[in-house]
Amino acid sequence: MNIRGQTLGIAIVSAIFVFIIGFLTINFFFDEITVFRAAMSCATPAAISDGAKLLCLTAGATVPYWILLILSITIGAIAARSTL
């Protein structure tokens, strides 16, 4: 039996599952980020404080960070199984 090939196959299937679920959850972030940016008045940076500007930048970076997290988890799951 080829145990390494089987575990790599399971890792790839699991990674695809995590990838799909992760990208499906990104759709829930868009509405919340829009509401947050409207409530914090992020469109007018001259009218808000420096802390609020930083918070607006952090909220705007949520989606790219989430995408990087999903990709790193899926690649890490495949790489961890392929080195056995």
PDB file of N, CA, C and O in Angstrom:
ATOM      1  N   MET A   1       0.834  -1.190   0.000  1.00  0.00           N
ATOM      2  CA  MET A   1       0.000   0.000   0.000  1.00  0.00           C
ATOM      3  C   MET A   1       0.873   1.245   0.000  1.00  0.00           C
ATOM      4  O   MET A   1       1.937   1.286   0.617  1.00  0.00           O
ATOM      5  N   ASN A   2       0.402   2.237  -0.695  1.00  0.00           N
ATOM      6  CA  ASN A   2       1.114   3.496  -0.761  1.00  0.00           C
ATOM      7  C   ASN A   2       0.504   4.470   0.246  1.00  0.00           C
ATOM      8  O   ASN A   2      -0.411   5.226  -0.081  1.00  0.00           O
ATOM      9  N   ILE A   3       1.020   4.440   1.471  1.00  0.00           N
ATOM     10  CA  ILE A   3       0.475   5.258   2.552  1.00  0.00           C
ATOM     11  C   ILE A   3       0.717   6.743   2.280  1.00  0.00           C
ATOM     12  O   ILE A   3      -0.144   7.578   2.558  1.00  0.00           O
ATOM     13  N   ARG A   4       1.878   7.065   1.743  1.00  0.00           N
ATOM     14  CA  ARG A   4       2.186   8.474   1.496  1.00  0.00           C
ATOM     15  C   ARG A   4       1.236   9.086   0.473  1.00  0.00           C
ATOM     16  O   ARG A   4       0.804  10.225   0.644  1.00  0.00           O
ATOM     17  N   GLY A   5       0.917   8.378  -0.547  1.00  0.00           N
ATOM     18  CA  GLY A   5      -0.012   8.867  -1.555  1.00  0.00           C
ATOM     19  C   GLY A   5      -1.420   9.027  -1.005  1.00  0.00           C
ATOM     20  O   GLY A   5      -2.141   9.951  -1.382  1.00  0.00           O
ATOM     21  N   GLN A   6      -1.808   8.119  -0.109  1.00  0.00           N
ATOM     22  CA  GLN A   6      -3.136   8.216   0.486  1.00  0.00           C
ATOM     23  C   GLN A   6      -3.245   9.421   1.404  1.00  0.00           C
ATOM     24  O   GLN A   6      -4.241  10.144   1.365  1.00  0.00           O
ATOM     25  N   THR A   7      -2.224   9.645   2.232  1.00  0.00           N
ATOM     26  CA  THR A   7      -2.286  10.790   3.139  1.00  0.00           C
ATOM     27  C   THR A   7      -2.189  12.099   2.372  1.00  0.00           C
ATOM     28  O   THR A   7      -2.798  13.094   2.765  1.00  0.00           O
ATOM     29  N   LEU A   8      -1.436  12.109   1.292  1.00  0.00           N
ATOM     30  CA  LEU A   8      -1.364  13.318   0.473  1.00  0.00           C
ATOM     31  C   LEU A   8      -2.702  13.579  -0.208  1.00  0.00           C
ATOM     32  O   LEU A   8      -3.117  14.731  -0.332  1.00  0.00           O
ATOM     33  N   GLY A   9      -3.369  12.541  -0.643  1.00  0.00           N
ATOM     34  CA  GLY A   9      -4.699  12.699  -1.251  1.00  0.00           C
ATOM     35  C   GLY A   9      -5.710  13.228  -0.258  1.00  0.00           C
ATOM     36  O   GLY A   9      -6.513  14.099  -0.594  1.00  0.00           O
ATOM     37  N   ILE A  10      -5.682  12.711   0.966  1.00  0.00           N
ATOM     38  CA  ILE A  10      -6.583  13.207   2.009  1.00  0.00           C
ATOM     39  C   ILE A  10      -6.252  14.654   2.344  1.00  0.00           C
ATOM     40  O   ILE A  10      -7.154  15.456   2.588  1.00  0.00           O
ATOM     41  N   ALA A  11      -4.971  14.993   2.357  1.00  0.00           N
ATOM     42  CA  ALA A  11      -4.564  16.375   2.649  1.00  0.00           C
ATOM     43  C   ALA A  11      -5.053  17.324   1.561  1.00  0.00           C
ATOM     44  O   ALA A  11      -5.497  18.432   1.858  1.00  0.00           O
ATOM     45  N   ILE A  12      -4.977  16.901   0.320  1.00  0.00           N
ATOM     46  CA  ILE A  12      -5.437  17.754  -0.776  1.00  0.00           C
ATOM     47  C   ILE A  12      -6.950  17.942  -0.717  1.00  0.00           C
ATOM     48  O   ILE A  12      -7.442  19.052  -0.921  1.00  0.00           O
ATOM     49  N   VAL A  13      -7.680  16.890  -0.445  1.00  0.00           N
ATOM     50  CA  VAL A  13      -9.138  16.993  -0.337  1.00  0.00           C
ATOM     51  C   VAL A  13      -9.518  17.884   0.845  1.00  0.00           C
ATOM     52  O   VAL A  13     -10.418  18.717   0.731  1.00  0.00           O
ATOM     53  N   SER A  14      -8.840  17.713   1.972  1.00  0.00           N
ATOM     54  CA  SER A  14      -9.117  18.552   3.140  1.00  0.00           C
ATOM     55  C   SER A  14      -8.762  20.005   2.868  1.00  0.00           C
ATOM     56  O   SER A  14      -9.484  20.907   3.293  1.00  0.00           O
ATOM     57  N   ALA A  15      -7.670  20.241   2.171  1.00  0.00           N
ATOM     58  CA  ALA A  15      -7.264  21.607   1.851  1.00  0.00           C
ATOM     59  C   ALA A  15      -8.264  22.269   0.914  1.00  0.00           C
ATOM     60  O   ALA A  15      -8.566  23.452   1.068  1.00  0.00           O
ATOM     61  N   ILE A  16      -8.773  21.530  -0.044  1.00  0.00           N
ATOM     62  CA  ILE A  16      -9.788  22.083  -0.944  1.00  0.00           C
ATOM     63  C   ILE A  16     -11.055  22.423  -0.166  1.00  0.00           C
ATOM     64  O   ILE A  16     -11.689  23.445  -0.432  1.00  0.00           O
ATOM     65  N   PHE A  17     -11.426  21.584   0.784  1.00  0.00           N
ATOM     66  CA  PHE A  17     -12.593  21.847   1.625  1.00  0.00           C
ATOM     67  C   PHE A  17     -12.404  23.123   2.440  1.00  0.00           C
ATOM     68  O   PHE A  17     -13.302  23.964   2.489  1.00  0.00           O
ATOM     69  N   VAL A  18     -11.248  23.276   3.080  1.00  0.00           N
ATOM     70  CA  VAL A  18     -10.962  24.479   3.867  1.00  0.00           C
ATOM     71  C   VAL A  18     -10.919  25.703   2.958  1.00  0.00           C
ATOM     72  O   VAL A  18     -11.395  26.772   3.339  1.00  0.00           O
ATOM     73  N   PHE A  19     -10.362  25.561   1.780  1.00  0.00           N
ATOM     74  CA  PHE A  19     -10.279  26.651   0.815  1.00  0.00           C
ATOM     75  C   PHE A  19     -11.670  27.132   0.412  1.00  0.00           C
ATOM     76  O   PHE A  19     -11.925  28.336   0.384  1.00  0.00           O
ATOM     77  N   ILE A  20     -12.555  26.216   0.105  1.00  0.00           N
ATOM     78  CA  ILE A  20     -13.907  26.575  -0.321  1.00  0.00           C
ATOM     79  C   ILE A  20     -14.685  27.217   0.821  1.00  0.00           C
ATOM     80  O   ILE A  20     -15.324  28.252   0.630  1.00  0.00           O
ATOM     81  N   ILE A  21     -14.639  26.617   2.002  1.00  0.00           N
ATOM     82  CA  ILE A  21     -15.356  27.168   3.154  1.00  0.00           C
ATOM     83  C   ILE A  21     -14.797  28.535   3.525  1.00  0.00           C
ATOM     84  O   ILE A  21     -15.556  29.442   3.866  1.00  0.00           O
ATOM     85  N   GLY A  22     -13.487  28.689   3.462  1.00  0.00           N
ATOM     86  CA  GLY A  22     -12.870  29.973   3.788  1.00  0.00           C
ATOM     87  C   GLY A  22     -13.298  31.074   2.844  1.00  0.00           C
ATOM     88  O   GLY A  22     -13.603  32.183   3.282  1.00  0.00           O
ATOM     89  N   PHE A  23     -13.325  30.784   1.558  1.00  0.00           N
ATOM     90  CA  PHE A  23     -13.726  31.806   0.601  1.00  0.00           C
ATOM     91  C   PHE A  23     -15.229  32.055   0.616  1.00  0.00           C
ATOM     92  O   PHE A  23     -15.670  33.131   0.214  1.00  0.00           O
ATOM     93  N   LEU A  24     -16.020  31.099   1.064  1.00  0.00           N
ATOM     94  CA  LEU A  24     -17.449  31.350   1.222  1.00  0.00           C
ATOM     95  C   LEU A  24     -17.716  32.303   2.381  1.00  0.00           C
ATOM     96  O   LEU A  24     -18.670  33.079   2.332  1.00  0.00           O
ATOM     97  N   THR A  25     -16.892  32.257   3.416  1.00  0.00           N
ATOM     98  CA  THR A  25     -17.102  33.134   4.561  1.00  0.00           C
ATOM     99  C   THR A  25     -16.678  34.575   4.278  1.00  0.00           C
ATOM    100  O   THR A  25     -17.094  35.486   4.994  1.00  0.00           O
ATOM    101  N   ILE A  26     -15.870  34.796   3.260  1.00  0.00           N
ATOM    102  CA  ILE A  26     -15.459  36.161   2.920  1.00  0.00           C
ATOM    103  C   ILE A  26     -16.660  37.003   2.518  1.00  0.00           C
ATOM    104  O   ILE A  26     -16.672  38.209   2.765  1.00  0.00           O
ATOM    105  N   ASN A  27     -17.664  36.401   1.906  1.00  0.00           N
ATOM    106  CA  ASN A  27     -18.850  37.150   1.489  1.00  0.00           C
ATOM    107  C   ASN A  27     -19.561  37.789   2.675  1.00  0.00           C
ATOM    108  O   ASN A  27     -20.190  38.836   2.518  1.00  0.00           O
ATOM    109  N   PHE A  28     -19.477  37.187   3.849  1.00  0.00           N
ATOM    110  CA  PHE A  28     -20.113  37.750   5.032  1.00  0.00           C
ATOM    111  C   PHE A  28     -19.366  38.977   5.549  1.00  0.00           C
ATOM    112  O   PHE A  28     -19.950  39.801   6.253  1.00  0.00           O
ATOM    113  N   PHE A  29     -18.102  39.107   5.215  1.00  0.00           N
ATOM    114  CA  PHE A  29     -17.310  40.240   5.690  1.00  0.00           C
ATOM    115  C   PHE A  29     -17.633  41.537   4.953  1.00  0.00           C
ATOM    116  O   PHE A  29     -17.570  42.610   5.552  1.00  0.00           O
ATOM    117  N   PHE A  30     -17.970  41.463   3.688  1.00  0.00           N
ATOM    118  CA  PHE A  30     -18.131  42.667   2.878  1.00  0.00           C
ATOM    119  C   PHE A  30     -19.210  43.606   3.424  1.00  0.00           C
ATOM    120  O   PHE A  30     -18.984  44.811   3.530  1.00  0.00           O
ATOM    121  N   ASP A  31     -20.374  43.063   3.769  1.00  0.00           N
ATOM    122  CA  ASP A  31     -21.445  43.910   4.291  1.00  0.00           C
ATOM    123  C   ASP A  31     -21.065  44.523   5.631  1.00  0.00           C
ATOM    124  O   ASP A  31     -21.331  45.699   5.877  1.00  0.00           O
ATOM    125  N   GLU A  32     -20.444  43.729   6.497  1.00  0.00           N
ATOM    126  CA  GLU A  32     -20.062  44.238   7.810  1.00  0.00           C
ATOM    127  C   GLU A  32     -18.977  45.309   7.714  1.00  0.00           C
ATOM    128  O   GLU A  32     -18.991  46.278   8.473  1.00  0.00           O
ATOM    129  N   ILE A  33     -18.053  45.139   6.798  1.00  0.00           N
ATOM    130  CA  ILE A  33     -16.997  46.146   6.616  1.00  0.00           C
ATOM    131  C   ILE A  33     -17.596  47.436   6.067  1.00  0.00           C
ATOM    132  O   ILE A  33     -17.189  48.526   6.468  1.00  0.00           O
ATOM    133  N   THR A  34     -18.554  47.324   5.157  1.00  0.00           N
ATOM    134  CA  THR A  34     -19.210  48.516   4.613  1.00  0.00           C
ATOM    135  C   THR A  34     -19.961  49.269   5.702  1.00  0.00           C
ATOM    136  O   THR A  34     -19.881  50.495   5.777  1.00  0.00           O
ATOM    137  N   VAL A  35     -20.689  48.546   6.544  1.00  0.00           N
ATOM    138  CA  VAL A  35     -21.414  49.182   7.646  1.00  0.00           C
ATOM    139  C   VAL A  35     -20.434  49.810   8.628  1.00  0.00           C
ATOM    140  O   VAL A  35     -20.668  50.920   9.105  1.00  0.00           O
ATOM    141  N   PHE A  36     -19.357  49.128   8.931  1.00  0.00           N
ATOM    142  CA  PHE A  36     -18.357  49.654   9.855  1.00  0.00           C
ATOM    143  C   PHE A  36     -17.722  50.924   9.322  1.00  0.00           C
ATOM    144  O   PHE A  36     -17.574  51.901  10.056  1.00  0.00           O
ATOM    145  N   ARG A  37     -17.347  50.918   8.054  1.00  0.00           N
ATOM    146  CA  ARG A  37     -16.695  52.099   7.471  1.00  0.00           C
ATOM    147  C   ARG A  37     -17.652  53.283   7.404  1.00  0.00           C
ATOM    148  O   ARG A  37     -17.224  54.428   7.549  1.00  0.00           O
ATOM    149  N   ALA A  38     -18.939  53.026   7.188  1.00  0.00           N
ATOM    150  CA  ALA A  38     -19.917  54.118   7.186  1.00  0.00           C
ATOM    151  C   ALA A  38     -20.122  54.660   8.593  1.00  0.00           C
ATOM    152  O   ALA A  38     -20.242  55.872   8.773  1.00  0.00           O
ATOM    153  N   ALA A  39     -20.164  53.790   9.588  1.00  0.00           N
ATOM    154  CA  ALA A  39     -20.361  54.222  10.972  1.00  0.00           C
ATOM    155  C   ALA A  39     -19.149  54.984  11.510  1.00  0.00           C
ATOM    156  O   ALA A  39     -19.302  55.888  12.332  1.00  0.00           O
ATOM    157  N   MET A  40     -17.961  54.631  11.056  1.00  0.00           N
ATOM    158  CA  MET A  40     -16.747  55.302  11.533  1.00  0.00           C
ATOM    159  C   MET A  40     -16.392  56.535  10.698  1.00  0.00           C
ATOM    160  O   MET A  40     -15.407  57.209  10.998  1.00  0.00           O
ATOM    161  N   SER A  41     -17.153  56.836   9.680  1.00  0.00           N
ATOM    162  CA  SER A  41     -16.897  57.964   8.767  1.00  0.00           C
ATOM    163  C   SER A  41     -15.512  57.869   8.137  1.00  0.00           C
ATOM    164  O   SER A  41     -14.760  58.843   8.115  1.00  0.00           O
ATOM    165  N   CYS A  42     -15.192  56.712   7.637  1.00  0.00           N
ATOM    166  CA  CYS A  42     -13.879  56.488   7.033  1.00  0.00           C
ATOM    167  C   CYS A  42     -13.720  57.210   5.696  1.00  0.00           C
ATOM    168  O   CYS A  42     -12.600  57.364   5.209  1.00  0.00           O
ATOM    169  N   ALA A  43     -14.816  57.649   5.104  1.00  0.00           N
ATOM    170  CA  ALA A  43     -14.732  58.340   3.818  1.00  0.00           C
ATOM    171  C   ALA A  43     -14.200  59.761   3.961  1.00  0.00           C
ATOM    172  O   ALA A  43     -13.729  60.346   2.985  1.00  0.00           O
ATOM    173  N   THR A  44     -14.270  60.323   5.168  1.00  0.00           N
ATOM    174  CA  THR A  44     -13.767  61.680   5.418  1.00  0.00           C
ATOM    175  C   THR A  44     -12.640  61.615   6.442  1.00  0.00           C
ATOM    176  O   THR A  44     -12.882  61.814   7.633  1.00  0.00           O
ATOM    177  N   PRO A  45     -11.420  61.342   6.006  1.00  0.00           N
ATOM    178  CA  PRO A  45     -10.330  61.169   6.972  1.00  0.00           C
ATOM    179  C   PRO A  45      -9.928  62.449   7.695  1.00  0.00           C
ATOM    180  O   PRO A  45      -9.295  62.383   8.749  1.00  0.00           O
ATOM    181  N   ALA A  46     -10.280  63.603   7.155  1.00  0.00           N
ATOM    182  CA  ALA A  46      -9.914  64.851   7.829  1.00  0.00           C
ATOM    183  C   ALA A  46     -10.754  65.080   9.084  1.00  0.00           C
ATOM    184  O   ALA A  46     -10.342  65.821   9.977  1.00  0.00           O
ATOM    185  N   ALA A  47     -11.914  64.458   9.159  1.00  0.00           N
ATOM    186  CA  ALA A  47     -12.824  64.689  10.275  1.00  0.00           C
ATOM    187  C   ALA A  47     -12.661  63.699  11.422  1.00  0.00           C
ATOM    188  O   ALA A  47     -13.330  63.839  12.446  1.00  0.00           O
ATOM    189  N   ILE A  48     -11.791  62.705  11.280  1.00  0.00           N
ATOM    190  CA  ILE A  48     -11.650  61.696  12.339  1.00  0.00           C
ATOM    191  C   ILE A  48     -10.244  61.749  12.925  1.00  0.00           C
ATOM    192  O   ILE A  48      -9.329  62.325  12.336  1.00  0.00           O
ATOM    193  N   SER A  49     -10.094  61.140  14.088  1.00  0.00           N
ATOM    194  CA  SER A  49      -8.808  61.166  14.779  1.00  0.00           C
ATOM    195  C   SER A  49      -7.844  60.141  14.168  1.00  0.00           C
ATOM    196  O   SER A  49      -8.214  59.340  13.310  1.00  0.00           O
ATOM    197  N   ASP A  50      -6.602  60.199  14.640  1.00  0.00           N
ATOM    198  CA  ASP A  50      -5.600  59.269  14.120  1.00  0.00           C
ATOM    199  C   ASP A  50      -5.911  57.826  14.483  1.00  0.00           C
ATOM    200  O   ASP A  50      -5.669  56.924  13.681  1.00  0.00           O
ATOM    201  N   GLY A  51      -6.436  57.593  15.663  1.00  0.00           N
ATOM    202  CA  GLY A  51      -6.812  56.240  16.062  1.00  0.00           C
ATOM    203  C   GLY A  51      -7.924  55.677  15.204  1.00  0.00           C
ATOM    204  O   GLY A  51      -7.914  54.497  14.854  1.00  0.00           O
ATOM    205  N   ALA A  52      -8.879  56.522  14.867  1.00  0.00           N
ATOM    206  CA  ALA A  52      -9.979  56.083  14.000  1.00  0.00           C
ATOM    207  C   ALA A  52      -9.475  55.796  12.591  1.00  0.00           C
ATOM    208  O   ALA A  52      -9.963  54.883  11.925  1.00  0.00           O
ATOM    209  N   LYS A  53      -8.493  56.580  12.139  1.00  0.00           N
ATOM    210  CA  LYS A  53      -7.899  56.310  10.819  1.00  0.00           C
ATOM    211  C   LYS A  53      -7.219  54.949  10.802  1.00  0.00           C
ATOM    212  O   LYS A  53      -7.340  54.192   9.839  1.00  0.00           O
ATOM    213  N   LEU A  54      -6.502  54.648  11.881  1.00  0.00           N
ATOM    214  CA  LEU A  54      -5.833  53.345  11.975  1.00  0.00           C
ATOM    215  C   LEU A  54      -6.850  52.221  12.017  1.00  0.00           C
ATOM    216  O   LEU A  54      -6.641  51.168  11.414  1.00  0.00           O
ATOM    217  N   LEU A  55      -7.949  52.434  12.725  1.00  0.00           N
ATOM    218  CA  LEU A  55      -9.003  51.433  12.789  1.00  0.00           C
ATOM    219  C   LEU A  55      -9.656  51.234  11.429  1.00  0.00           C
ATOM    220  O   LEU A  55     -10.012  50.111  11.072  1.00  0.00           O
ATOM    221  N   CYS A  56      -9.818  52.314  10.668  1.00  0.00           N
ATOM    222  CA  CYS A  56     -10.368  52.201   9.314  1.00  0.00           C
ATOM    223  C   CYS A  56      -9.432  51.410   8.402  1.00  0.00           C
ATOM    224  O   CYS A  56      -9.881  50.596   7.596  1.00  0.00           O
ATOM    225  N   LEU A  57      -8.129  51.655   8.535  1.00  0.00           N
ATOM    226  CA  LEU A  57      -7.158  50.885   7.740  1.00  0.00           C
ATOM    227  C   LEU A  57      -7.165  49.410   8.109  1.00  0.00           C
ATOM    228  O   LEU A  57      -7.062  48.545   7.239  1.00  0.00           O
ATOM    229  N   THR A  58      -7.285  49.127   9.390  1.00  0.00           N
ATOM    230  CA  THR A  58      -7.325  47.738   9.846  1.00  0.00           C
ATOM    231  C   THR A  58      -8.567  47.030   9.323  1.00  0.00           C
ATOM    232  O   THR A  58      -8.499  45.881   8.885  1.00  0.00           O
ATOM    233  N   ALA A  59      -9.702  47.722   9.371  1.00  0.00           N
ATOM    234  CA  ALA A  59     -10.939  47.117   8.857  1.00  0.00           C
ATOM    235  C   ALA A  59     -10.852  46.898   7.352  1.00  0.00           C
ATOM    236  O   ALA A  59     -11.378  45.911   6.839  1.00  0.00           O
ATOM    237  N   GLY A  60     -10.197  47.804   6.644  1.00  0.00           N
ATOM    238  CA  GLY A  60     -10.047  47.642   5.205  1.00  0.00           C
ATOM    239  C   GLY A  60      -9.110  46.518   4.822  1.00  0.00           C
ATOM    240  O   GLY A  60      -9.201  45.973   3.722  1.00  0.00           O
ATOM    241  N   ALA A  61      -8.207  46.170   5.728  1.00  0.00           N
ATOM    242  CA  ALA A  61      -7.244  45.099   5.452  1.00  0.00           C
ATOM    243  C   ALA A  61      -7.747  43.732   5.886  1.00  0.00           C
ATOM    244  O   ALA A  61      -7.006  42.753   5.793  1.00  0.00           O
ATOM    245  N   THR A  62      -8.970  43.638   6.351  1.00  0.00           N
ATOM    246  CA  THR A  62      -9.504  42.364   6.837  1.00  0.00           C
ATOM    247  C   THR A  62      -9.578  41.316   5.735  1.00  0.00           C
ATOM    248  O   THR A  62      -9.149  40.179   5.933  1.00  0.00           O
ATOM    249  N   VAL A  63     -10.109  41.682   4.591  1.00  0.00           N
ATOM    250  CA  VAL A  63     -10.295  40.714   3.501  1.00  0.00           C
ATOM    251  C   VAL A  63      -8.958  40.201   2.950  1.00  0.00           C
ATOM    252  O   VAL A  63      -8.817  38.991   2.776  1.00  0.00           O
ATOM    253  N   PRO A  64      -7.972  41.061   2.669  1.00  0.00           N
ATOM    254  CA  PRO A  64      -6.693  40.507   2.206  1.00  0.00           C
ATOM    255  C   PRO A  64      -6.009  39.607   3.237  1.00  0.00           C
ATOM    256  O   PRO A  64      -5.412  38.591   2.881  1.00  0.00           O
ATOM    257  N   TYR A  65      -6.098  39.982   4.514  1.00  0.00           N
ATOM    258  CA  TYR A  65      -5.522  39.123   5.547  1.00  0.00           C
ATOM    259  C   TYR A  65      -6.252  37.789   5.634  1.00  0.00           C
ATOM    260  O   TYR A  65      -5.628  36.750   5.854  1.00  0.00           O
ATOM    261  N   TRP A  66      -7.556  37.815   5.464  1.00  0.00           N
ATOM    262  CA  TRP A  66      -8.327  36.576   5.495  1.00  0.00           C
ATOM    263  C   TRP A  66      -7.943  35.673   4.324  1.00  0.00           C
ATOM    264  O   TRP A  66      -7.835  34.458   4.488  1.00  0.00           O
ATOM    265  N   ILE A  67      -7.739  36.256   3.153  1.00  0.00           N
ATOM    266  CA  ILE A  67      -7.331  35.475   1.980  1.00  0.00           C
ATOM    267  C   ILE A  67      -5.950  34.862   2.212  1.00  0.00           C
ATOM    268  O   ILE A  67      -5.733  33.693   1.894  1.00  0.00           O
ATOM    269  N   LEU A  68      -5.017  35.640   2.762  1.00  0.00           N
ATOM    270  CA  LEU A  68      -3.688  35.101   3.061  1.00  0.00           C
ATOM    271  C   LEU A  68      -3.753  33.992   4.108  1.00  0.00           C
ATOM    272  O   LEU A  68      -3.013  33.013   4.017  1.00  0.00           O
ATOM    273  N   LEU A  69      -4.622  34.134   5.090  1.00  0.00           N
ATOM    274  CA  LEU A  69      -4.784  33.101   6.112  1.00  0.00           C
ATOM    275  C   LEU A  69      -5.306  31.803   5.501  1.00  0.00           C
ATOM    276  O   LEU A  69      -4.808  30.723   5.817  1.00  0.00           O
ATOM    277  N   ILE A  70      -6.303  31.906   4.634  1.00  0.00           N
ATOM    278  CA  ILE A  70      -6.860  30.715   3.988  1.00  0.00           C
ATOM    279  C   ILE A  70      -5.804  30.022   3.132  1.00  0.00           C
ATOM    280  O   ILE A  70      -5.647  28.802   3.190  1.00  0.00           O
ATOM    281  N   LEU A  71      -5.083  30.809   2.339  1.00  0.00           N
ATOM    282  CA  LEU A  71      -4.055  30.219   1.482  1.00  0.00           C
ATOM    283  C   LEU A  71      -2.937  29.568   2.295  1.00  0.00           C
ATOM    284  O   LEU A  71      -2.448  28.500   1.927  1.00  0.00           O
ATOM    285  N   SER A  72      -2.530  30.199   3.391  1.00  0.00           N
ATOM    286  CA  SER A  72      -1.453  29.621   4.193  1.00  0.00           C
ATOM    287  C   SER A  72      -1.900  28.349   4.892  1.00  0.00           C
ATOM    288  O   SER A  72      -1.109  27.417   5.040  1.00  0.00           O
ATOM    289  N   ILE A  73      -3.150  28.293   5.322  1.00  0.00           N
ATOM    290  CA  ILE A  73      -3.651  27.063   5.952  1.00  0.00           C
ATOM    291  C   ILE A  73      -3.715  25.927   4.943  1.00  0.00           C
ATOM    292  O   ILE A  73      -3.300  24.809   5.247  1.00  0.00           O
ATOM    293  N   THR A  74      -4.229  26.198   3.742  1.00  0.00           N
ATOM    294  CA  THR A  74      -4.344  25.125   2.754  1.00  0.00           C
ATOM    295  C   THR A  74      -2.972  24.657   2.270  1.00  0.00           C
ATOM    296  O   THR A  74      -2.744  23.456   2.126  1.00  0.00           O
ATOM    297  N   ILE A  75      -2.074  25.581   2.022  1.00  0.00           N
ATOM    298  CA  ILE A  75      -0.728  25.185   1.584  1.00  0.00           C
ATOM    299  C   ILE A  75       0.006  24.468   2.712  1.00  0.00           C
ATOM    300  O   ILE A  75       0.726  23.498   2.473  1.00  0.00           O
ATOM    301  N   GLY A  76      -0.178  24.943   3.931  1.00  0.00           N
ATOM    302  CA  GLY A  76       0.458  24.287   5.078  1.00  0.00           C
ATOM    303  C   GLY A  76      -0.059  22.882   5.311  1.00  0.00           C
ATOM    304  O   GLY A  76       0.707  21.992   5.681  1.00  0.00           O
ATOM    305  N   ALA A  77      -1.349  22.672   5.100  1.00  0.00           N
ATOM    306  CA  ALA A  77      -1.912  21.330   5.275  1.00  0.00           C
ATOM    307  C   ALA A  77      -1.353  20.365   4.243  1.00  0.00           C
ATOM    308  O   ALA A  77      -1.055  19.214   4.562  1.00  0.00           O
ATOM    309  N   ILE A  78      -1.212  20.821   3.021  1.00  0.00           N
ATOM    310  CA  ILE A  78      -0.657  19.960   1.973  1.00  0.00           C
ATOM    311  C   ILE A  78       0.821  19.724   2.217  1.00  0.00           C
ATOM    312  O   ILE A  78       1.294  18.598   2.065  1.00  0.00           O
ATOM    313  N   ALA A  79       1.562  20.760   2.592  1.00  0.00           N
ATOM    314  CA  ALA A  79       3.004  20.609   2.816  1.00  0.00           C
ATOM    315  C   ALA A  79       3.300  19.726   4.025  1.00  0.00           C
ATOM    316  O   ALA A  79       4.273  18.972   4.022  1.00  0.00           O
ATOM    317  N   ALA A  80       2.474  19.816   5.047  1.00  0.00           N
ATOM    318  CA  ALA A  80       2.698  18.991   6.235  1.00  0.00           C
ATOM    319  C   ALA A  80       2.508  17.505   5.929  1.00  0.00           C
ATOM    320  O   ALA A  80       3.236  16.662   6.453  1.00  0.00           O
ATOM    321  N   ARG A  81       1.539  17.191   5.091  1.00  0.00           N
ATOM    322  CA  ARG A  81       1.288  15.797   4.744  1.00  0.00           C
ATOM    323  C   ARG A  81       2.284  15.253   3.713  1.00  0.00           C
ATOM    324  O   ARG A  81       2.552  14.052   3.683  1.00  0.00           O
ATOM    325  N   SER A  82       2.822  16.122   2.881  1.00  0.00           N
ATOM    326  CA  SER A  82       3.715  15.645   1.847  1.00  0.00           C
ATOM    327  C   SER A  82       5.129  15.374   2.380  1.00  0.00           C
ATOM    328  O   SER A  82       5.916  14.702   1.713  1.00  0.00           O
ATOM    329  N   THR A  83       5.459  15.881   3.559  1.00  0.00           N
ATOM    330  CA  THR A  83       6.797  15.664   4.115  1.00  0.00           C
ATOM    331  C   THR A  83       6.853  14.455   5.028  1.00  0.00           C
ATOM    332  O   THR A  83       7.902  14.191   5.616  1.00  0.00           O
ATOM    333  N   LEU A  84       5.764  13.709   5.169  1.00  0.00           N
ATOM    334  CA  LEU A  84       5.776  12.522   6.037  1.00  0.00           C
ATOM    335  C   LEU A  84       6.605  11.412   5.469  1.00  0.00           C
ATOM    336  O   LEU A  84       6.714  10.349   6.079  1.00  0.00           O
TER     337      LEU A  84
END
